[in-house]
Amino acid sequence: MLNTTIAAMLGTPEILLILAGVLLLFGGKKIPELMRGLGKGVKEFKEGKDGPEGDAADIKSDNKPL
């Protein structure tokens, strides 16, 4: 409940101020690298979340009686 209240209070000027602060802290060259790393992390998380279930189904289908 508190998170949605805080997000609702952020307007365009506040978001622009936050983005300007991030730009000043990290610089223009570092931000694409940070976003690329964040994207890879999200991709690995999704694959890891879905991976074991798919692998278990493959293993079960490969088990054949001798």
N, CA, C and O atoms as a CHARMM CRD file, in Angstrom:
* protein
*
  264
    1    1 MET  N      0.83200  -1.18800   0.00000 PROA 1      0.00000
    2    1 MET  CA     0.00000   0.00000   0.00000 PROA 1      0.00000
    3    1 MET  C      0.87400   1.24900   0.00000 PROA 1      0.00000
    4    1 MET  O      0.59500   2.21700  -0.70700 PROA 1      0.00000
    5    2 LEU  N      1.92300   1.21400   0.79200 PROA 2      0.00000
    6    2 LEU  CA     2.80700   2.36400   0.88000 PROA 2      0.00000
    7    2 LEU  C      3.55300   2.58400  -0.42800 PROA 2      0.00000
    8    2 LEU  O      3.76300   3.72700  -0.83400 PROA 2      0.00000
    9    3 ASN  N      3.95900   1.49900  -1.09700 PROA 3      0.00000
   10    3 ASN  CA     4.69700   1.62400  -2.35200 PROA 3      0.00000
   11    3 ASN  C      3.86300   2.30400  -3.42500 PROA 3      0.00000
   12    3 ASN  O      4.37800   3.14300  -4.16400 PROA 3      0.00000
   13    4 THR  N      2.60000   1.96200  -3.52400 PROA 4      0.00000
   14    4 THR  CA     1.74700   2.59200  -4.52400 PROA 4      0.00000
   15    4 THR  C      1.49500   4.06000  -4.18300 PROA 4      0.00000
   16    4 THR  O      1.32700   4.88200  -5.08400 PROA 4      0.00000
   17    5 THR  N      1.46700   4.38900  -2.92200 PROA 5      0.00000
   18    5 THR  CA     1.26700   5.77500  -2.51400 PROA 5      0.00000
   19    5 THR  C      2.47500   6.61700  -2.91400 PROA 5      0.00000
   20    5 THR  O      2.32200   7.73400  -3.40700 PROA 5      0.00000
   21    6 ILE  N      3.66600   6.08400  -2.70300 PROA 6      0.00000
   22    6 ILE  CA     4.88100   6.81300  -3.05900 PROA 6      0.00000
   23    6 ILE  C      4.97500   6.96700  -4.57300 PROA 6      0.00000
   24    6 ILE  O      5.32100   8.04200  -5.06400 PROA 6      0.00000
   25    7 ALA  N      4.67100   5.90600  -5.31800 PROA 7      0.00000
   26    7 ALA  CA     4.73000   5.97000  -6.77600 PROA 7      0.00000
   27    7 ALA  C      3.70200   6.95800  -7.32000 PROA 7      0.00000
   28    7 ALA  O      3.95700   7.62300  -8.32400 PROA 7      0.00000
   29    8 ALA  N      2.55900   7.06100  -6.67700 PROA 8      0.00000
   30    8 ALA  CA     1.52100   7.98200  -7.13500 PROA 8      0.00000
   31    8 ALA  C      1.93200   9.42800  -6.88700 PROA 8      0.00000
   32    8 ALA  O      1.46300  10.33100  -7.58000 PROA 8      0.00000
   33    9 MET  N      2.79000   9.65700  -5.92000 PROA 9      0.00000
   34    9 MET  CA     3.20200  11.01000  -5.58900 PROA 9      0.00000
   35    9 MET  C      4.31100  11.51600  -6.50400 PROA 9      0.00000
   36    9 MET  O      4.58100  12.71700  -6.53300 PROA 9      0.00000
   37   10 LEU  N      4.96100  10.62000  -7.25400 PROA 10     0.00000
   38   10 LEU  CA     6.02400  11.05000  -8.16300 PROA 10     0.00000
   39   10 LEU  C      5.41700  11.56600  -9.46300 PROA 10     0.00000
   40   10 LEU  O      4.69700  10.85100 -10.16000 PROA 10     0.00000
   41   11 GLY  N      5.71800  12.80400  -9.76600 PROA 11     0.00000
   42   11 GLY  CA     5.23900  13.39500 -11.01100 PROA 11     0.00000
   43   11 GLY  C      6.37800  13.51300 -12.00900 PROA 11     0.00000
   44   11 GLY  O      7.48200  13.02500 -11.76600 PROA 11     0.00000
   45   12 THR  N      6.11000  14.15100 -13.11100 PROA 12     0.00000
   46   12 THR  CA     7.12100  14.31600 -14.16200 PROA 12     0.00000
   47   12 THR  C      8.33900  15.09000 -13.66700 PROA 12     0.00000
   48   12 THR  O      9.46100  14.67000 -13.94600 PROA 12     0.00000
   49   13 PRO  N      8.17600  16.19600 -12.94700 PROA 13     0.00000
   50   13 PRO  CA     9.36900  16.92600 -12.48100 PROA 13     0.00000
   51   13 PRO  C     10.24700  16.08700 -11.54700 PROA 13     0.00000
   52   13 PRO  O     11.47400  16.15300 -11.61700 PROA 13     0.00000
   53   14 GLU  N      9.62300  15.31100 -10.68900 PROA 14     0.00000
   54   14 GLU  CA    10.39300  14.48500  -9.75500 PROA 14     0.00000
   55   14 GLU  C     11.16900  13.39700 -10.49400 PROA 14     0.00000
   56   14 GLU  O     12.33100  13.13400 -10.18300 PROA 14     0.00000
   57   15 ILE  N     10.52200  12.76800 -11.47000 PROA 15     0.00000
   58   15 ILE  CA    11.17900  11.71500 -12.24600 PROA 15     0.00000
   59   15 ILE  C     12.34700  12.29800 -13.03900 PROA 15     0.00000
   60   15 ILE  O     13.41500  11.68900 -13.11200 PROA 15     0.00000
   61   16 LEU  N     12.14800  13.47700 -13.63300 PROA 16     0.00000
   62   16 LEU  CA    13.23200  14.12000 -14.38200 PROA 16     0.00000
   63   16 LEU  C     14.39200  14.48300 -13.46400 PROA 16     0.00000
   64   16 LEU  O     15.55300  14.37400 -13.85800 PROA 16     0.00000
   65   17 LEU  N     14.09200  14.90700 -12.26200 PROA 17     0.00000
   66   17 LEU  CA    15.13700  15.24300 -11.29100 PROA 17     0.00000
   67   17 LEU  C     15.92500  13.98600 -10.89900 PROA 17     0.00000
   68   17 LEU  O     17.15100  14.03200 -10.79000 PROA 17     0.00000
   69   18 ILE  N     15.24000  12.89100 -10.69300 PROA 18     0.00000
   70   18 ILE  CA    15.90600  11.63200 -10.35800 PROA 18     0.00000
   71   18 ILE  C     16.79300  11.18200 -11.51400 PROA 18     0.00000
   72   18 ILE  O     17.93300  10.77000 -11.29500 PROA 18     0.00000
   73   19 LEU  N     16.27900  11.25700 -12.74700 PROA 19     0.00000
   74   19 LEU  CA    17.06300  10.85600 -13.91700 PROA 19     0.00000
   75   19 LEU  C     18.28800  11.75300 -14.09900 PROA 19     0.00000
   76   19 LEU  O     19.35500  11.26700 -14.47400 PROA 19     0.00000
   77   20 ALA  N     18.14900  13.04700 -13.83900 PROA 20     0.00000
   78   20 ALA  CA    19.29000  13.95700 -13.93800 PROA 20     0.00000
   79   20 ALA  C     20.33500  13.60700 -12.88200 PROA 20     0.00000
   80   20 ALA  O     21.53400  13.66100 -13.15700 PROA 20     0.00000
   81   21 GLY  N     19.89800  13.25500 -11.69800 PROA 21     0.00000
   82   21 GLY  CA    20.83000  12.84100 -10.64400 PROA 21     0.00000
   83   21 GLY  C     21.57400  11.57300 -11.01200 PROA 21     0.00000
   84   21 GLY  O     22.77700  11.46400 -10.77200 PROA 21     0.00000
   85   22 VAL  N     20.87100  10.61600 -11.59300 PROA 22     0.00000
   86   22 VAL  CA    21.51800   9.37100 -12.03600 PROA 22     0.00000
   87   22 VAL  C     22.53400   9.68100 -13.12200 PROA 22     0.00000
   88   22 VAL  O     23.63400   9.12900 -13.11500 PROA 22     0.00000
   89   23 LEU  N     22.18600  10.54600 -14.04400 PROA 23     0.00000
   90   23 LEU  CA    23.10000  10.92800 -15.12300 PROA 23     0.00000
   91   23 LEU  C     24.35400  11.59300 -14.56000 PROA 23     0.00000
   92   23 LEU  O     25.45900  11.32600 -15.03100 PROA 23     0.00000
   93   24 LEU  N     24.19300  12.44800 -13.56700 PROA 24     0.00000
   94   24 LEU  CA    25.34700  13.10800 -12.95700 PROA 24     0.00000
   95   24 LEU  C     26.21900  12.11600 -12.18400 PROA 24     0.00000
   96   24 LEU  O     27.44500  12.22200 -12.20200 PROA 24     0.00000
   97   25 LEU  N     25.59300  11.16000 -11.50900 PROA 25     0.00000
   98   25 LEU  CA    26.35500  10.19400 -10.71500 PROA 25     0.00000
   99   25 LEU  C     27.15200   9.22700 -11.58200 PROA 25     0.00000
  100   25 LEU  O     28.32700   8.97300 -11.31400 PROA 25     0.00000
  101   26 PHE  N     26.52800   8.69400 -12.60300 PROA 26     0.00000
  102   26 PHE  CA    27.15700   7.62700 -13.36700 PROA 26     0.00000
  103   26 PHE  C     27.75800   8.08900 -14.69100 PROA 26     0.00000
  104   26 PHE  O     28.65200   7.42400 -15.21500 PROA 26     0.00000
  105   27 GLY  N     27.30500   9.18600 -15.23500 PROA 27     0.00000
  106   27 GLY  CA    27.82000   9.65600 -16.51400 PROA 27     0.00000
  107   27 GLY  C     27.11200   8.99100 -17.67800 PROA 27     0.00000
  108   27 GLY  O     26.47100   7.95100 -17.52300 PROA 27     0.00000
  109   28 GLY  N     27.23400   9.59900 -18.83700 PROA 28     0.00000
  110   28 GLY  CA    26.53100   9.13400 -20.02200 PROA 28     0.00000
  111   28 GLY  C     27.02100   7.80000 -20.54500 PROA 28     0.00000
  112   28 GLY  O     26.23800   7.04700 -21.12300 PROA 28     0.00000
  113   29 LYS  N     28.29700   7.48400 -20.36100 PROA 29     0.00000
  114   29 LYS  CA    28.83600   6.24000 -20.89900 PROA 29     0.00000
  115   29 LYS  C     28.50100   5.04100 -20.01900 PROA 29     0.00000
  116   29 LYS  O     28.39100   3.92100 -20.52000 PROA 29     0.00000
  117   30 LYS  N     28.34300   5.25200 -18.75000 PROA 30     0.00000
  118   30 LYS  CA    28.14300   4.14000 -17.81900 PROA 30     0.00000
  119   30 LYS  C     26.68600   3.66800 -17.78400 PROA 30     0.00000
  120   30 LYS  O     26.43300   2.49900 -17.49300 PROA 30     0.00000
  121   31 ILE  N     25.73500   4.53800 -18.07000 PROA 31     0.00000
  122   31 ILE  CA    24.31500   4.18000 -17.97600 PROA 31     0.00000
  123   31 ILE  C     23.93600   3.05300 -18.93500 PROA 31     0.00000
  124   31 ILE  O     23.24500   2.13000 -18.50400 PROA 31     0.00000
  125   32 PRO  N     24.34600   3.06800 -20.21800 PROA 32     0.00000
  126   32 PRO  CA    24.00300   1.92900 -21.08600 PROA 32     0.00000
  127   32 PRO  C     24.56700   0.60500 -20.58000 PROA 32     0.00000
  128   32 PRO  O     23.92400  -0.43700 -20.71000 PROA 32     0.00000
  129   33 GLU  N     25.77100   0.64400 -20.00200 PROA 33     0.00000
  130   33 GLU  CA    26.35400  -0.57300 -19.44100 PROA 33     0.00000
  131   33 GLU  C     25.53000  -1.07300 -18.25700 PROA 33     0.00000
  132   33 GLU  O     25.31100  -2.27600 -18.11200 PROA 33     0.00000
  133   34 LEU  N     25.07700  -0.15800 -17.42100 PROA 34     0.00000
  134   34 LEU  CA    24.25200  -0.54300 -16.27100 PROA 34     0.00000
  135   34 LEU  C     22.92700  -1.14800 -16.72700 PROA 34     0.00000
  136   34 LEU  O     22.47700  -2.15400 -16.17800 PROA 34     0.00000
  137   35 MET  N     22.30700  -0.53400 -17.73100 PROA 35     0.00000
  138   35 MET  CA    21.02500  -1.04800 -18.22600 PROA 35     0.00000
  139   35 MET  C     21.20200  -2.40000 -18.91700 PROA 35     0.00000
  140   35 MET  O     20.34500  -3.27500 -18.79900 PROA 35     0.00000
  141   36 ARG  N     22.30500  -2.57000 -19.63200 PROA 36     0.00000
  142   36 ARG  CA    22.58900  -3.84700 -20.28400 PROA 36     0.00000
  143   36 ARG  C     22.75200  -4.94800 -19.23200 PROA 36     0.00000
  144   36 ARG  O     22.22600  -6.05000 -19.39200 PROA 36     0.00000
  145   37 GLY  N     23.47500  -4.64500 -18.16800 PROA 37     0.00000
  146   37 GLY  CA    23.64800  -5.60600 -17.08200 PROA 37     0.00000
  147   37 GLY  C     22.33400  -5.92200 -16.39300 PROA 37     0.00000
  148   37 GLY  O     22.07500  -7.07100 -16.03500 PROA 37     0.00000
  149   38 LEU  N     21.50300  -4.90600 -16.20800 PROA 38     0.00000
  150   38 LEU  CA    20.19500  -5.11200 -15.60000 PROA 38     0.00000
  151   38 LEU  C     19.32400  -5.99700 -16.49300 PROA 38     0.00000
  152   38 LEU  O     18.61900  -6.87900 -16.00300 PROA 38     0.00000
  153   39 GLY  N     19.37700  -5.75800 -17.79900 PROA 39     0.00000
  154   39 GLY  CA    18.60900  -6.57600 -18.73800 PROA 39     0.00000
  155   39 GLY  C     19.05900  -8.02600 -18.73100 PROA 39     0.00000
  156   39 GLY  O     18.22900  -8.93400 -18.77300 PROA 39     0.00000
  157   40 LYS  N     20.37100  -8.25200 -18.67800 PROA 40     0.00000
  158   40 LYS  CA    20.89300  -9.62100 -18.61700 PROA 40     0.00000
  159   40 LYS  C     20.45800 -10.30100 -17.32800 PROA 40     0.00000
  160   40 LYS  O     20.11400 -11.48300 -17.32700 PROA 40     0.00000
  161   41 GLY  N     20.47500  -9.55600 -16.23800 PROA 41     0.00000
  162   41 GLY  CA    20.04900 -10.12100 -14.95900 PROA 41     0.00000
  163   41 GLY  C     18.58700 -10.53300 -14.97000 PROA 41     0.00000
  164   41 GLY  O     18.23700 -11.60000 -14.46600 PROA 41     0.00000
  165   42 VAL  N     17.74000  -9.70100 -15.53800 PROA 42     0.00000
  166   42 VAL  CA    16.31500 -10.01800 -15.63300 PROA 42     0.00000
  167   42 VAL  C     16.10400 -11.23300 -16.52500 PROA 42     0.00000
  168   42 VAL  O     15.28800 -12.10000 -16.21500 PROA 42     0.00000
  169   43 LYS  N     16.84200 -11.29600 -17.63900 PROA 43     0.00000
  170   43 LYS  CA    16.72700 -12.42500 -18.55900 PROA 43     0.00000
  171   43 LYS  C     17.14900 -13.72900 -17.87500 PROA 43     0.00000
  172   43 LYS  O     16.47100 -14.74700 -18.01000 PROA 43     0.00000
  173   44 GLU  N     18.26200 -13.70100 -17.14800 PROA 44     0.00000
  174   44 GLU  CA    18.72500 -14.89100 -16.43200 PROA 44     0.00000
  175   44 GLU  C     17.73300 -15.29900 -15.35600 PROA 44     0.00000
  176   44 GLU  O     17.51200 -16.49000 -15.13400 PROA 44     0.00000
  177   45 PHE  N     17.13200 -14.31900 -14.68500 PROA 45     0.00000
  178   45 PHE  CA    16.14400 -14.62600 -13.65200 PROA 45     0.00000
  179   45 PHE  C     14.94400 -15.33700 -14.25600 PROA 45     0.00000
  180   45 PHE  O     14.46900 -16.33300 -13.71100 PROA 45     0.00000
  181   46 LYS  N     14.45100 -14.82500 -15.38700 PROA 46     0.00000
  182   46 LYS  CA    13.29600 -15.45200 -16.04200 PROA 46     0.00000
  183   46 LYS  C     13.63300 -16.85400 -16.50900 PROA 46     0.00000
  184   46 LYS  O     12.82800 -17.77100 -16.34700 PROA 46     0.00000
  185   47 GLU  N     14.83200 -17.03600 -17.09700 PROA 47     0.00000
  186   47 GLU  CA    15.24300 -18.36900 -17.54100 PROA 47     0.00000
  187   47 GLU  C     15.39700 -19.31000 -16.35700 PROA 47     0.00000
  188   47 GLU  O     15.00900 -20.47600 -16.44000 PROA 47     0.00000
  189   48 GLY  N     15.95000 -18.82900 -15.27300 PROA 48     0.00000
  190   48 GLY  CA    16.12900 -19.64600 -14.08000 PROA 48     0.00000
  191   48 GLY  C     14.80200 -20.01100 -13.43600 PROA 48     0.00000
  192   48 GLY  O     14.63800 -21.10400 -12.89600 PROA 48     0.00000
  193   49 LYS  N     13.86400 -19.08200 -13.50000 PROA 49     0.00000
  194   49 LYS  CA    12.54500 -19.32700 -12.92000 PROA 49     0.00000
  195   49 LYS  C     11.79700 -20.38800 -13.72200 PROA 49     0.00000
  196   49 LYS  O     11.13900 -21.24800 -13.13700 PROA 49     0.00000
  197   50 ASP  N     11.88600 -20.34300 -15.03800 PROA 50     0.00000
  198   50 ASP  CA    11.15700 -21.26800 -15.89600 PROA 50     0.00000
  199   50 ASP  C     11.96300 -22.51400 -16.23400 PROA 50     0.00000
  200   50 ASP  O     11.38800 -23.53600 -16.60900 PROA 50     0.00000
  201   51 GLY  N     13.27400 -22.44900 -16.10800 PROA 51     0.00000
  202   51 GLY  CA    14.15200 -23.52300 -16.54000 PROA 51     0.00000
  203   51 GLY  C     13.93700 -24.86600 -15.86100 PROA 51     0.00000
  204   51 GLY  O     13.76200 -25.86100 -16.56500 PROA 51     0.00000
  205   52 PRO  N     13.94100 -24.95300 -14.54300 PROA 52     0.00000
  206   52 PRO  CA    13.85600 -26.26800 -13.89900 PROA 52     0.00000
  207   52 PRO  C     12.58700 -27.04000 -14.24900 PROA 52     0.00000
  208   52 PRO  O     12.62800 -28.26500 -14.36900 PROA 52     0.00000
  209   53 GLU  N     11.47500 -26.35500 -14.41200 PROA 53     0.00000
  210   53 GLU  CA    10.23400 -27.04500 -14.75400 PROA 53     0.00000
  211   53 GLU  C     10.33300 -27.66900 -16.13900 PROA 53     0.00000
  212   53 GLU  O      9.90900 -28.80700 -16.33600 PROA 53     0.00000
  213   54 GLY  N     10.88400 -26.94200 -17.09300 PROA 54     0.00000
  214   54 GLY  CA    11.04700 -27.45700 -18.44300 PROA 54     0.00000
  215   54 GLY  C     12.04900 -28.60300 -18.47700 PROA 54     0.00000
  216   54 GLY  O     11.85000 -29.58000 -19.19900 PROA 54     0.00000
  217   55 ASP  N     13.12800 -28.49200 -17.70000 PROA 55     0.00000
  218   55 ASP  CA    14.12700 -29.54800 -17.65300 PROA 55     0.00000
  219   55 ASP  C     13.55600 -30.81100 -17.03500 PROA 55     0.00000
  220   55 ASP  O     13.85800 -31.91300 -17.49200 PROA 55     0.00000
  221   56 ALA  N     12.73700 -30.66900 -16.00800 PROA 56     0.00000
  222   56 ALA  CA    12.14900 -31.83500 -15.35000 PROA 56     0.00000
  223   56 ALA  C     11.20500 -32.57000 -16.31100 PROA 56     0.00000
  224   56 ALA  O     11.15300 -33.79900 -16.30000 PROA 56     0.00000
  225   57 ALA  N     10.48100 -31.84900 -17.11600 PROA 57     0.00000
  226   57 ALA  CA     9.57800 -32.47800 -18.08000 PROA 57     0.00000
  227   57 ALA  C     10.37100 -33.23800 -19.13200 PROA 57     0.00000
  228   57 ALA  O      9.96300 -34.31800 -19.55700 PROA 57     0.00000
  229   58 ASP  N     11.50800 -32.67800 -19.55600 PROA 58     0.00000
  230   58 ASP  CA    12.35200 -33.35800 -20.53300 PROA 58     0.00000
  231   58 ASP  C     12.94500 -34.63300 -19.95500 PROA 58     0.00000
  232   58 ASP  O     13.03000 -35.64800 -20.64700 PROA 58     0.00000
  233   59 ILE  N     13.35000 -34.59000 -18.71000 PROA 59     0.00000
  234   59 ILE  CA    13.93900 -35.76200 -18.06600 PROA 59     0.00000
  235   59 ILE  C     12.88600 -36.86200 -17.93200 PROA 59     0.00000
  236   59 ILE  O     13.18400 -38.03000 -18.18200 PROA 59     0.00000
  237   60 LYS  N     11.67500 -36.51100 -17.54600 PROA 60     0.00000
  238   60 LYS  CA    10.61500 -37.51000 -17.38600 PROA 60     0.00000
  239   60 LYS  C     10.28500 -38.17000 -18.71700 PROA 60     0.00000
  240   60 LYS  O     10.02700 -39.37300 -18.75600 PROA 60     0.00000
  241   61 SER  N     10.28900 -37.41100 -19.80800 PROA 61     0.00000
  242   61 SER  CA     9.94400 -37.99600 -21.10000 PROA 61     0.00000
  243   61 SER  C     11.06500 -38.89500 -21.62800 PROA 61     0.00000
  244   61 SER  O     10.81200 -39.79800 -22.42500 PROA 61     0.00000
  245   62 ASP  N     12.30800 -38.64900 -21.18600 PROA 62     0.00000
  246   62 ASP  CA    13.43700 -39.46600 -21.63700 PROA 62     0.00000
  247   62 ASP  C     13.56300 -40.78000 -20.88200 PROA 62     0.00000
  248   62 ASP  O     14.23700 -41.69600 -21.35400 PROA 62     0.00000
  249   63 ASN  N     12.93600 -40.89000 -19.73500 PROA 63     0.00000
  250   63 ASN  CA    13.02100 -42.12200 -18.94400 PROA 63     0.00000
  251   63 ASN  C     12.18100 -43.21900 -19.58900 PROA 63     0.00000
  252   63 ASN  O     10.95100 -43.15600 -19.60000 PROA 63     0.00000
  253   64 LYS  N     12.85900 -44.21000 -20.11800 PROA 64     0.00000
  254   64 LYS  CA    12.16200 -45.32000 -20.74200 PROA 64     0.00000
  255   64 LYS  C     12.50600 -46.60500 -19.97500 PROA 64     0.00000
  256   64 LYS  O     13.63900 -46.76800 -19.52300 PROA 64     0.00000
  257   65 PRO  N     11.55600 -47.49800 -19.83000 PROA 65     0.00000
  258   65 PRO  CA    11.87700 -48.75000 -19.13700 PROA 65     0.00000
  259   65 PRO  C     12.87100 -49.57500 -19.96000 PROA 65     0.00000
  260   65 PRO  O     12.81200 -49.60200 -21.18900 PROA 65     0.00000
  261   66 LEU  N     13.77000 -50.23600 -19.26200 PROA 66     0.00000
  262   66 LEU  CA    14.77000 -51.04400 -19.96300 PROA 66     0.00000
  263   66 LEU  C     14.25300 -52.36900 -20.37700 PROA 66     0.00000
  264   66 LEU  O     14.98400 -53.15700 -20.97800 PROA 66     0.00000
